[in-house]
Amino acid sequence: MATGKHAYFICDRSGFRFKYSQRIREPSGVIVGATETDGRYNIIDHPQNHSANVSDNQNLRDARPNLPVLATTGDAGWTPDDSTFTKRGN
């Protein structure tokens, strides 16, 4: 292990040279200088890096209606003879 006042290390984040006594190992394993650390931020245990515990149990039992429904949305009694178009050749 390097010791002494002339011992330096290269920062993993910026590549700058720092005194060996100023090195800090972050929880992610990166070794940085004291001026470049993220402080107490921990990328592994940070709440935003975990998925929320959401249970989506909104299933409906027998989701289909009990009564039959007509497939048409308009007037079910319409026939082509009721058309308002005029015939040619009258």
N, C-alpha and C positions, 0 to 999 in steps of 0.2 A: 504494500500500500504506500502510496506517495505521501510524504509529509514534508513539512518545511515551508518557508515563506516563498519559495520559488516553484511550488507545485501548482499546476493548473489542470483544468479539464475543459473539454469542449461540450457545450450545451447541446442536448439532443434536439431542442426546439429551434434554436436560431443558428447554431454553429459558431457562436461567439465563444471567446475564451474567458473563463472565470477562474478565480482562485479556488483551489480545491476545498478550502474550508467553507466556501459559500454554496456548495452543492446541496440540492434538495431533491430527494426521490419522491415523485408524486405517486398516488395510489395506482395510476395506470402503468407504472413502471418506468416512466420517462424521467431522466435525470436532467434538471434544469438549474439555472442560476437563481439566486435569491430574488433578483429583480424581475424574473420572468415566470415565477410560479403563479398558479391560479388560486393560490390560497387554500381554503378548506374545500374547494370544489372537488368532488369525487365523481368521475365519469361513470364509475361502476355502480355506485349506490345512489346516484341522483334520482329523485322521483320522476323526472321527465323521461328517463331512460328505461322505465318499466311500463308494461302495458297495464291499463286499468283493469281492475277486477269487476267486470260488468257481466251480469247474468241477464240474458234476454229470453226469459221464459214467458213469451206472450203467445204461445201456441193456442189455437182455438180447436176445441173438440167438435167434431162434426161440422166443419165450416160451411158445408153446402146447405142451401135452404131446404126446408122440408117440403115445400110446394113447388110444382113445376112452374117455370117462368117462360113466357113466350119469347121466342128468339128474335122477334121484330121489335123495333123501337118506335115505329110509326103506327099508322092506322092498319090494323090487321084485316080490315074489311075491304081494302082497296083492290080493285080489279082493273085490268087494262082497258076495259070498256068505259071506265069512269074518267079516262084521260081528257085533258083540256086541249090537246093538240087537235088541229083541224086536219081533216083528210083531204088529199088532193083529188081532183077529178070530180068534185061534187057538182 
